[in-house]
Amino acid sequence: METRTEESIVALLSMYQPVIRACCRFHHLPDDRVEDITHDTFLAAYRNLASYNGQGKMSAWLWSIARHKIIDQTKRESTRRRFEGAWGCLQSLVETTEPATLAQTKELCDALREAVETLPQDWTKVVTRHYWHQENAKQIAKRMQIKPSTVSVILYRSRKRLRENLESMLTQSNVALAVAS
């Protein structure tokens, strides 16, 4: 019986793998990501096979899963690149031995910490979980017992408020520097 199941899975893979690859090509993905998306799509389909109600074509269902996997991976990579770039910039500043540069780096880190602490407590938890612990909205929602859409709204509003707070802090420090000189 087990070999029959394995044969069925192999048949499904060979039948629908071109659909997933076509979806990846449609979204202009590089070859190295196509394999990852294909694997993730079939794994998700296997795990959620009970949710497939058979009303639509299997290929359309798999295409939809693949599209969501592509979007999720693109978002993760975008966020990771943005923060790796910012951290690389800060790290290169920290590696210097110049006192003025070290002071500016410490001031920037303190300003960021202070700005995050001004957020409401739940917002601070969401921001910390997302950016420092690399959790996605579903994981945060499950942990905090809220909806994933609520997590997304909190992240959006937090970024907006942090931007405003940091701009205000930087403007105040520039004014203070201008007055002092």
ZADO-1210 file (C-alpha; in nm, 4 decimals, padded with zeros to 6 digits):
<atoms>
<atom x="00.0000" y="00.0000" z="00.0000" code="MET" pos="1"/>
<atom x="00.2846" y="00.2358" z="00.0847" code="GLU" pos="2"/>
<atom x="00.4444" y="00.2035" z="-00.2595" code="THR" pos="3"/>
<atom x="00.1097" y="00.2854" z="-00.4222" code="ARG" pos="4"/>
<atom x="00.0934" y="00.6094" z="-00.2163" code="THR" pos="5"/>
<atom x="00.4518" y="00.6930" z="-00.3101" code="GLU" pos="6"/>
<atom x="00.3727" y="00.6281" z="-00.6762" code="GLU" pos="7"/>
<atom x="00.0692" y="00.8578" z="-00.6520" code="SER" pos="8"/>
<atom x="00.2781" y="01.1352" z="-00.4987" code="ILE" pos="9"/>
<atom x="00.5458" y="01.0993" z="-00.7673" code="VAL" pos="10"/>
<atom x="00.2769" y="01.1074" z="-01.0374" code="ALA" pos="11"/>
<atom x="00.1256" y="01.4254" z="-00.8894" code="LEU" pos="12"/>
<atom x="00.4673" y="01.5871" z="-00.8639" code="LEU" pos="13"/>
<atom x="00.5569" y="01.5084" z="-01.2235" code="SER" pos="14"/>
<atom x="00.2150" y="01.6221" z="-01.3455" code="MET" pos="15"/>
<atom x="00.2007" y="01.9564" z="-01.1602" code="TYR" pos="16"/>
<atom x="00.5660" y="02.0537" z="-01.1297" code="GLN" pos="17"/>
<atom x="00.5531" y="02.2348" z="-01.4677" code="PRO" pos="18"/>
<atom x="00.2619" y="02.4434" z="-01.3359" code="VAL" pos="19"/>
<atom x="00.4658" y="02.5627" z="-01.0385" code="ILE" pos="20"/>
<atom x="00.7682" y="02.6307" z="-01.2561" code="ARG" pos="21"/>
<atom x="00.5475" y="02.8317" z="-01.4945" code="ALA" pos="22"/>
<atom x="00.4218" y="03.0359" z="-01.2003" code="CYS" pos="23"/>
<atom x="00.7807" y="03.1056" z="-01.0951" code="CYS" pos="24"/>
<atom x="00.8775" y="03.2081" z="-01.4490" code="ARG" pos="25"/>
<atom x="00.5686" y="03.4293" z="-01.4648" code="PHE" pos="26"/>
<atom x="00.7015" y="03.6115" z="-01.1568" code="HIS" pos="27"/>
<atom x="01.0553" y="03.6313" z="-01.3051" code="HIS" pos="28"/>
<atom x="01.2247" y="03.4310" z="-01.0320" code="LEU" pos="29"/>
<atom x="01.5875" y="03.3223" z="-01.0643" code="PRO" pos="30"/>
<atom x="01.6491" y="02.9493" z="-01.1120" code="ASP" pos="31"/>
<atom x="01.7844" y="02.8961" z="-00.7602" code="ASP" pos="32"/>
<atom x="01.4585" y="03.0210" z="-00.6077" code="ARG" pos="33"/>
<atom x="01.2382" y="02.8154" z="-00.8407" code="VAL" pos="34"/>
<atom x="01.3406" y="02.4912" z="-00.6682" code="GLU" pos="35"/>
<atom x="01.2750" y="02.6382" z="-00.3233" code="ASP" pos="36"/>
<atom x="00.9318" y="02.7672" z="-00.4211" code="ILE" pos="37"/>
<atom x="00.8415" y="02.4373" z="-00.5899" code="THR" pos="38"/>
<atom x="00.9413" y="02.2400" z="-00.2808" code="HIS" pos="39"/>
<atom x="00.7597" y="02.4776" z="-00.0446" code="ASP" pos="40"/>
<atom x="00.4471" y="02.4728" z="-00.2609" code="THR" pos="41"/>
<atom x="00.4159" y="02.0953" z="-00.2704" code="PHE" pos="42"/>
<atom x="00.4916" y="02.0719" z="00.1005" code="LEU" pos="43"/>
<atom x="00.2182" y="02.3264" z="00.1783" code="ALA" pos="44"/>
<atom x="-00.0237" y="02.1482" z="-00.0552" code="ALA" pos="45"/>
<atom x="00.0472" y="01.8155" z="00.1134" code="TYR" pos="46"/>
<atom x="-00.0032" y="01.9646" z="00.4593" code="ARG" pos="47"/>
<atom x="-00.3273" y="02.1378" z="00.3540" code="ASN" pos="48"/>
<atom x="-00.4698" y="01.8731" z="00.1232" code="LEU" pos="49"/>
<atom x="-00.7767" y="01.8453" z="00.3449" code="ALA" pos="50"/>
<atom x="-00.8623" y="02.2091" z="00.2671" code="SER" pos="51"/>
<atom x="-00.8755" y="02.1408" z="-00.1086" code="TYR" pos="52"/>
<atom x="-01.2468" y="02.1055" z="-00.1781" code="ASN" pos="53"/>
<atom x="-01.2172" y="01.9895" z="-00.5398" code="GLY" pos="54"/>
<atom x="-01.4374" y="02.2667" z="-00.6805" code="GLN" pos="55"/>
<atom x="-01.1564" y="02.4186" z="-00.8872" code="GLY" pos="56"/>
<atom x="-00.8715" y="02.2648" z="-01.0784" code="LYS" pos="57"/>
<atom x="-00.5827" y="02.1246" z="-00.8778" code="MET" pos="58"/>
<atom x="-00.3433" y="02.3231" z="-01.0978" code="SER" pos="59"/>
<atom x="-00.5176" y="02.6516" z="-01.0065" code="ALA" pos="60"/>
<atom x="-00.5013" y="02.5640" z="-00.6371" code="TRP" pos="61"/>
<atom x="-00.1302" y="02.4851" z="-00.6626" code="LEU" pos="62"/>
<atom x="-00.0685" y="02.8041" z="-00.8660" code="TRP" pos="63"/>
<atom x="-00.2348" y="03.0037" z="-00.5874" code="SER" pos="64"/>
<atom x="-00.0194" y="02.8375" z="-00.3214" code="ILE" pos="65"/>
<atom x="00.2942" y="02.9009" z="-00.5273" code="ALA" pos="66"/>
<atom x="00.2007" y="03.2661" z="-00.5779" code="ARG" pos="67"/>
<atom x="00.1573" y="03.3126" z="-00.2031" code="HIS" pos="68"/>
<atom x="00.4902" y="03.1395" z="-00.1360" code="LYS" pos="69"/>
<atom x="00.6602" y="03.3736" z="-00.3852" code="ILE" pos="70"/>
<atom x="00.5060" y="03.6797" z="-00.2202" code="ILE" pos="71"/>
<atom x="00.6031" y="03.5602" z="00.1287" code="ASP" pos="72"/>
<atom x="00.9610" y="03.4864" z="00.0262" code="GLN" pos="73"/>
<atom x="00.9939" y="03.8202" z="-00.1538" code="THR" pos="74"/>
<atom x="00.8708" y="04.0077" z="00.1539" code="LYS" pos="75"/>
<atom x="01.1113" y="03.8191" z="00.3822" code="ARG" pos="76"/>
<atom x="01.4056" y="03.8863" z="00.1548" code="GLU" pos="77"/>
<atom x="01.3160" y="04.2533" z="00.1197" code="SER" pos="78"/>
<atom x="01.2950" y="04.3014" z="00.4957" code="THR" pos="79"/>
<atom x="01.6129" y="04.1024" z="00.5545" code="ARG" pos="80"/>
<atom x="01.8066" y="04.3048" z="00.2944" code="ARG" pos="81"/>
<atom x="01.6833" y="04.6322" z="00.4395" code="ARG" pos="82"/>
<atom x="01.7856" y="04.5425" z="00.7943" code="PHE" pos="83"/>
<atom x="02.1096" y="04.3709" z="00.6969" code="GLU" pos="84"/>
<atom x="02.2038" y="04.6868" z="00.5087" code="GLY" pos="85"/>
<atom x="02.1179" y="04.9060" z="00.8058" code="ALA" pos="86"/>
<atom x="02.2995" y="04.6763" z="01.0475" code="TRP" pos="87"/>
<atom x="02.6016" y="04.6549" z="00.8172" code="GLY" pos="88"/>
<atom x="02.6148" y="05.0328" z="00.8135" code="CYS" pos="89"/>
<atom x="02.5949" y="05.0523" z="01.1928" code="LEU" pos="90"/>
<atom x="02.8406" y="04.7664" z="01.2346" code="GLN" pos="91"/>
<atom x="03.0973" y="04.9356" z="01.0137" code="SER" pos="92"/>
<atom x="03.0569" y="05.2476" z="01.2227" code="LEU" pos="93"/>
<atom x="03.1037" y="05.0511" z="01.5432" code="VAL" pos="94"/>
<atom x="03.4219" y="04.8855" z="01.4140" code="GLU" pos="95"/>
<atom x="03.5898" y="05.2228" z="01.3887" code="THR" pos="96"/>
<atom x="03.7929" y="05.3563" z="01.6778" code="THR" pos="97"/>
<atom x="03.7130" y="05.7199" z="01.6189" code="GLU" pos="98"/>
<atom x="03.5422" y="05.8603" z="01.9309" code="PRO" pos="99"/>
<atom x="03.3129" y="06.0934" z="01.7322" code="ALA" pos="100"/>
<atom x="03.1848" y="05.8085" z="01.5157" code="THR" pos="101"/>
<atom x="03.1346" y="05.5811" z="01.8154" code="LEU" pos="102"/>
<atom x="02.9405" y="05.8566" z="01.9923" code="ALA" pos="103"/>
<atom x="02.7157" y="05.9075" z="01.6881" code="GLN" pos="104"/>
<atom x="02.6499" y="05.5335" z="01.6613" code="THR" pos="105"/>
<atom x="02.5638" y="05.5090" z="02.0293" code="LYS" pos="106"/>
<atom x="02.3399" y="05.8141" z="01.9946" code="GLU" pos="107"/>
<atom x="02.1596" y="05.6580" z="01.6987" code="LEU" pos="108"/>
<atom x="02.1089" y="05.3262" z="01.8793" code="CYS" pos="109"/>
<atom x="01.9859" y="05.5087" z="02.1915" code="ASP" pos="110"/>
<atom x="01.7451" y="05.7166" z="01.9812" code="ALA" pos="111"/>
<atom x="01.6084" y="05.4033" z="01.8155" code="LEU" pos="112"/>
<atom x="01.5662" y="05.2268" z="02.1509" code="ARG" pos="113"/>
<atom x="01.3978" y="05.5350" z="02.2970" code="GLU" pos="114"/>
<atom x="01.1647" y="05.5659" z="01.9975" code="ALA" pos="115"/>
<atom x="01.0617" y="05.1981" z="02.0245" code="VAL" pos="116"/>
<atom x="00.9979" y="05.2407" z="02.3972" code="GLU" pos="117"/>
<atom x="00.7587" y="05.5311" z="02.3277" code="THR" pos="118"/>
<atom x="00.5286" y="05.2957" z="02.1383" code="LEU" pos="119"/>
<atom x="00.2327" y="05.1371" z="02.3195" code="PRO" pos="120"/>
<atom x="00.3323" y="04.8177" z="02.4997" code="GLN" pos="121"/>
<atom x="00.1630" y="04.5790" z="02.2532" code="ASP" pos="122"/>
<atom x="00.3180" y="04.7628" z="01.9590" code="TRP" pos="123"/>
<atom x="00.6625" y="04.7321" z="02.1175" code="THR" pos="124"/>
<atom x="00.6110" y="04.3565" z="02.1552" code="LYS" pos="125"/>
<atom x="00.5040" y="04.3209" z="01.7901" code="VAL" pos="126"/>
<atom x="00.7956" y="04.5311" z="01.6606" code="VAL" pos="127"/>
<atom x="01.0451" y="04.3411" z="01.8754" code="THR" pos="128"/>
<atom x="00.9119" y="04.0009" z="01.7716" code="ARG" pos="129"/>
<atom x="00.9073" y="04.0958" z="01.4031" code="HIS" pos="130"/>
<atom x="01.2391" y="04.2756" z="01.3620" code="TYR" pos="131"/>
<atom x="01.4598" y="04.1245" z="01.6314" code="TRP" pos="132"/>
<atom x="01.3211" y="03.7718" z="01.6563" code="HIS" pos="133"/>
<atom x="01.2384" y="03.7464" z="01.2809" code="GLN" pos="134"/>
<atom x="00.8828" y="03.6195" z="01.3412" code="GLU" pos="135"/>
<atom x="00.6166" y="03.6633" z="01.0746" code="ASN" pos="136"/>
<atom x="00.2661" y="03.8011" z="01.1307" code="ALA" pos="137"/>
<atom x="00.1092" y="03.4571" z="01.1774" code="LYS" pos="138"/>
<atom x="00.3624" y="03.3556" z="01.4418" code="GLN" pos="139"/>
<atom x="00.3229" y="03.6842" z="01.6290" code="ILE" pos="140"/>
<atom x="-00.0561" y="03.6637" z="01.6053" code="ALA" pos="141"/>
<atom x="-00.0576" y="03.3128" z="01.7465" code="LYS" pos="142"/>
<atom x="00.1763" y="03.4087" z="02.0316" code="ARG" pos="143"/>
<atom x="-00.0176" y="03.7253" z="02.1207" code="MET" pos="144"/>
<atom x="-00.3616" y="03.5739" z="02.0466" code="GLN" pos="145"/>
<atom x="-00.4611" y="03.8376" z="01.7920" code="ILE" pos="146"/>
<atom x="-00.5378" y="03.8276" z="01.4196" code="LYS" pos="147"/>
<atom x="-00.2513" y="03.8354" z="01.1668" code="PRO" pos="148"/>
<atom x="-00.4173" y="04.1363" z="01.0011" code="SER" pos="149"/>
<atom x="-00.3997" y="04.3173" z="01.3359" code="THR" pos="150"/>
<atom x="-00.0272" y="04.2434" z="01.3518" code="VAL" pos="151"/>
<atom x="00.0168" y="04.3907" z="01.0034" code="SER" pos="152"/>
<atom x="-00.1725" y="04.7050" z="01.1008" code="VAL" pos="153"/>
<atom x="00.0344" y="04.7425" z="01.4189" code="ILE" pos="154"/>
<atom x="00.3585" y="04.7045" z="01.2217" code="LEU" pos="155"/>
<atom x="00.2451" y="04.9648" z="00.9675" code="TYR" pos="156"/>
<atom x="00.1430" y="05.2144" z="01.2354" code="ARG" pos="157"/>
<atom x="00.4567" y="05.1451" z="01.4402" code="SER" pos="158"/>
<atom x="00.6850" y="05.2149" z="01.1446" code="ARG" pos="159"/>
<atom x="00.4992" y="05.5366" z="01.0753" code="LYS" pos="160"/>
<atom x="00.5218" y="05.6527" z="01.4381" code="ARG" pos="161"/>
<atom x="00.8883" y="05.5478" z="01.4686" code="LEU" pos="162"/>
<atom x="00.9707" y="05.7441" z="01.1541" code="ARG" pos="163"/>
<atom x="00.7972" y="06.0517" z="01.2956" code="GLU" pos="164"/>
<atom x="00.9624" y="06.0143" z="01.6384" code="ASN" pos="165"/>
<atom x="01.3105" y="05.9636" z="01.4945" code="LEU" pos="166"/>
<atom x="01.2731" y="06.2579" z="01.2575" code="GLU" pos="167"/>
<atom x="01.1628" y="06.4720" z="01.5517" code="SER" pos="168"/>
<atom x="01.4549" y="06.3538" z="01.7670" code="MET" pos="169"/>
<atom x="01.7045" y="06.4162" z="01.4874" code="LEU" pos="170"/>
<atom x="01.5611" y="06.7617" z="01.4204" code="THR" pos="171"/>
<atom x="01.5857" y="06.8489" z="01.7904" code="GLN" pos="172"/>
<atom x="01.9460" y="06.7270" z="01.8139" code="SER" pos="173"/>
<atom x="02.0404" y="06.9252" z="01.4992" code="ASN" pos="174"/>
<atom x="01.8828" y="07.2393" z="01.6479" code="VAL" pos="175"/>
<atom x="02.0701" y="07.1792" z="01.9745" code="ALA" pos="176"/>
<atom x="02.3971" y="07.1382" z="01.7826" code="LEU" pos="177"/>
<atom x="02.3353" y="07.4574" z="01.5844" code="ALA" pos="178"/>
<atom x="02.2615" y="07.6545" z="01.9039" code="VAL" pos="179"/>
<atom x="02.5716" y="07.5125" z="02.0770" code="ALA" pos="180"/>
<atom x="02.8050" y="07.6176" z="01.7951" code="SER" pos="181"/>
</atoms>
